[in-house]
């Protein structure tokens, strides 16, 4: 989420409008969206302040907080799918499980290319002895 506009800018824009200017002219002059200015006007009516909201959550909801316990859980349930792990953990999505597995450095990739490259090397030696 982007940072909120500064209180100083908010006050200048609102004082510009209070001096008799329109929202559209304030928007073009200060390079702030008209809807944002209207939100500031309603915020001032409701709270008598133009200060930005504080304490809102930044980023994803962090449902898995203990990464070490999660790592042990993943090792204990290594054969399960992400959906099965999410069901075992409870109120959590499989996307959240996958994202946290990446955080702990665990991947679900099967690495089929490693087996193919080993097979190709042995095939080349057979092929070269035949010809």
N, C-alpha and C positions, 0 to 999 in steps of 0.2 A: 504494500500500500504506500502511495507517495506521502511525503511529508505534508502537513497542513500549511496553508499560507500563514505568514507571520501576523501577529496581532496588529502590528504597526500598519501593514498594508490593508488589513481589514478595516481599521479605523479610518484610514485615508479615503478608501473607496466609499464607505458609508457617509463620511462627512461631505464628500463630493456630491453624493445623491441628496443629502439633507440640504445642501445649498441650492437645490432646485434643478439639478441635472437629471436626465433620464438614465435608467438602468442600461440602455443600449449604448449611450455615449460613455458611461463609466466603464462599460465592458471593453469598448474599443480603446479607450484612453489608457486603462490600467492592464489591458491584456488578460482579463479574467472573464470566464464564461458568465453569461447572464444568469443562468440557473444557479451558479455558485453565489452570485450577489444576492439573488432572491432568497437563497437559503440563509445567508448571513442576516438579511433583514428579518426573516422569521425567527432566527436564533436570537436576535436582539430583542424581539417582542416577547419571546418565551422566557429567556433567562436574564434579560437586562444586561447581557454581556456579549462580547464578540469573541471571547476566548475559545480556541479550538478544544474539542473534546479530548479528554485524557483517559488513559487506562484501558483503551480498547485493545483487543488482542491483535498482535502482529504475527503474521505467518499462519501456518497450519495449526489446527488443534493438535496439541502434543499429547496424544493419548498414551503413548509409550514413553514413560519418563526414565525408567531404570533400564539403561541399555545393557548392563551386565546381566541382569535377570532375563532380559529378552534374548540375549545371546545364548544363555543356557537353555531357554525354552526352544529356540530354533534347533540347537544341536540334539535335544531330546526328541524333537518331532521332525527330523530331517527328511523323512520319507513322505510327509504330508504336503498337500497342495497349499497354496496361499489361502484359498477359501476355507480349507479345513482348519488351518492355524487360526484364522480370524474367528471361526466359530468357537474354537477352544478358548480363545482369549476373551470372548464376550463382545460387548458393544464396540466393535471395531470393524473396519472394512479391510478387504484383502489388499486394496491399494496401499493403505497405511502400513500393513504388514510388509509388503514388498518394498516400500520406501525406506522403512526402518532396517530391513535386511541389507539394503545397499549401504546405509549408514554404518553398520557394523562390519561391512566388508564381505558379506556373504552373497554369493550369486547362485541363481537357480539354473544357469546355463549348463547344457549337457556336454558341450565341447565335442561335438561329432567330428569336427574338422581334424582333431588330433588323431582319431582312429583312422580317418581316411588318409591322412598324410603317412601314417605308419604303414598302411596297406599299400599305398602307392610305391613306397620305397622298396618293399619286398617284391612287388610286381615288377619293378624296373630291373631288379637283379635277375629274376627269372627270364624276363624278356631279353636281356642282354646275353644270357647264356644260350638261348635258343638261336638267336641270329648271329 
